[in-house]
């Protein structure tokens, strides 16, 4: 199978963001605890100026990648785990279990996500673990439905029937035989959920429902709005994190669309 060059640009951008998030100390000129004069304009000492507390905005931008990406990818992994498990069980077992799981999926599907996330985040309190838990458990329904449909398509395949005749357990068949087949349809769902979680995290941070001690891109935009960054015309405070969120989401969603288009082209051929 030939490598698709369309993966290069978004893949390279995501690799850069992940590298910065993994080792922010190598790229940030200052620590997030270092302080200088407040509300400085961009200059040689501070590439993007300083905020209301005298912290270097460029360094905050670097360190903010860690929490924003971690919350996005961790929420995506949690959603994939729950959605894949539900889809495998529903598609394989059918009957009452299928009806119960799909009924639960339909309930989650019709829930108003953003208002519910706001309420839960406000009730459970701020913190990255709470955001990951809430965002992940409210984003698995589409994965479950896709996985279930794929399982129903292949559960009567000859190699599946052969595995059942050989006496393999249901768990072994689902994990060793079915899961590798449905994996290609899980990947684009994972990246889309990750992108949605990044946007949701930024929205919650802007509303003040994230941990104030956690440096994230959404939190930077919220601080700029709260502490007169917009009124002072300090575009270098809120625009860079907004662009990072946009570029990150576009790169992640581009991988999903490229993957889906590639699968369609292979099927047509």
N, C-alpha and C positions, 0 to 999 in steps of 0.2 A: 504494500500500500504506500503510495507516494505521500510525502509530507506536503501539507497544504501551506503555502507561503502566507496565506491570510492570517495564520496564527502568530506570525512573527511580531507584528507591531503591538497588538494587545497583550500578547504573552510577555514581551520585553517590558512593557509598562508595569504589568503586575509583578514581574520579577524585581523590578527596581523598587516598587512600593514595599514588597515583602522584605527585601534586603534592608531598606531603611527602617522598617518596623522592627526587624530582628535585632539590629545593632544601631540604635539611634545615636549612641554616644560617639560613634565614629564620624558622624556627619554633622551633629549639632555643635556649634562653636561654644555654647554655654550650657550649663545645667539648668533644669527647670526651677531650681532654687536660687540661682544667681539673680541679683537685682542691680539696677542702675537707675538713672533718672527716668521719671515716668513720661509717657506720651512723647517719646522722641520720634522724629521722622527718620526714614531710612538713611543710612550713612555708612561709612567704612567700618565702624565698630558694630553696628547693628544693621544687617542687610534689609530687614523689614521693620526696623524701628523697635520700640518697646511699648508694652501695654500699660494699663493703669497702675500696675504694681511694679513697673520697671523691669519686667522680664522680657528677654529677647524673643520677639515674635517668631523669627525664623527657627529658633531652637524649639519653641512650643509646637511649631508646625511639624518638625521632624519627630518629636516625641508623640505628637497626637496621632501619627500613623499607626502606632502600636495598638492602642485601644480601639480605634475605629475599625481597623482590619481584623483584630482579634474577635471583637463582638460580631462582625459580619460573618466571618468564616466559622466561628464556633456555633453561631445560630444556624447557619446552613448545615453544618454537620449534624446538629441535634435534630433538625427538621428531616434530614435525609434518613437518619437512623429510625426515627419514629415512623415516617411515611413509608419507608421500605418494609419495615416489620409488619405494619398494618396491611400494606398491599400484598405482601407475600402470603400472609395468613388468610386474608379475604379471598384472594384468587385461588389458593390451593384447597382450602377447606370447603368453601361455598356454604350453602345451607344457612342455618341460624347464625353461625359465627360471622358469615359474610354479611348478612343483613344487619347485624348489630354493628359491625365495624364500619360498614358503609353509611349506616344511619348516623353514627358518631361523626364520620367524615363530613357528611352533609351539614350537620349542625355547625361544625367548625368552619365550613366553607361560607356559610351565610352570616357568620358573626362579623360585625363592623370592627375591623382589625385595629385601626388607629385609635378610635375612642376607647376600645377595650385595653389596648396597650397602655394608654395614658392613665386609665383608672387603676390598672394593676401595678404599674410602676409607681404611681403615687401612693397606693396602699401598702405595697411591699417594701417601699423605700428605695433610694437610689443605690446603685452599685452595678458593676459589670456582670456579676453572676446573675443578678435579677434580670437584667436586660437580655442576657443570653437565654435564660430560662423562658422568659415571656415571649420573646420574638421567635425562638425555635419552636415552642409548643403551639404557636398560632400560625405556622407556615408550612405544615406538613401535608395538608389535605390534598393538594394537587399532585404531590409525589405519590401518595397512596393510590389515587385513582389511576394514574398512569401505570404504576407498577402492577396493580391488579389487572388492568386490561391486558398487559403484556403476559402475565402469568396465565390468564385464561386462554390466550392464544397458543401458548406452547405446552400447556399441561397435558395435552393429548398427543404430543409428539412421540415418535417411535423411541427415541433414546430415553425419554422420561418413562414411558411404559416399560422399557427394558430394565431400567433401574428399579422400578417398583416390583417387577417380576423377580429380580435378584434379591429382594428382601431388604433393600436399603430403607433406612428410616426416613420419615418425612423431613426431619431437620436436615439430614445429609443431602437429600434431593434438592431441597430449597436452597441450601447454602452452596453446594458443590455443583449442581447442575443448572438451576434456574437463575440464581443471582448473577453469574457471569453474563448471562444472555440479556438480562434486564439492565445491567450496569450502564450500557450506552445511553439509555433513556433517562437514567438518574442524573448523569453528569450535567446536562444543560439545566435541569431543574435545580440542582445544587447551586450553580453559579447565579441563577436568577434570584433564588432565595437569599443568597449572600448579598447581592446588590440591594435587594429590598431591605435587608436588615441594616445595612450601612445608612440608607436614607432614613429609616425609622429611628436609628440611634441619633442621627443629626437632628431630627425633628424633636425627639424627646429632650435632647440636650438644650436645644433652643428654647424649649418651654420650661427649662429649669428642673427637669425630672431625672437628671443623671447625677452621678456623684460629683460634687464640685471639686473634689481633690483629684479627679481623673481627667487628665489632659487628652482631649479628643478634638477632632476638627469641628464637630458640631458644638462642642463646648466653647471653642474659640469664637465662633460666630455669635454664640449667645453672650459671651463676655463683651464682645465689641458692641453689641446692641444695648446691653445693660449699662455699660460704663462709658457711654457717649462716644463710642468709636465711630458710629454712623454720623452723629451730629458734628463731630470734629473733622469729618471728611477723611478719616483714616482708612482708606480703601485697602491699604497694605496690611491691615489687621484682619479684616473679614473676607476679602476677596481670595487670597491664596488658599485658605482651607476650603472655601466653597469650590474653587477650581479643582482642588485635589479630590474632593468628593465626586464631582462630576466626571473627572477623568477616570477615577477608580471604577465608578459604576459603569461608565461606557466601555472600559476595557473588559470588565467581567461579563457584561451582557453581550459584547461582541463575540467573545469566545463561545457563548451559548448559541448564538445565531449562526456562527460559522460552523460549529459542530453539527447543528441540526440541518443546515444546508448541505453539508458534506454527506450526512447519512442519506438524505433524500436523493442526492446525485448518484450515490452507490446503488440505492434501491432501483432507480430508474434504469441504470445501466444493466 
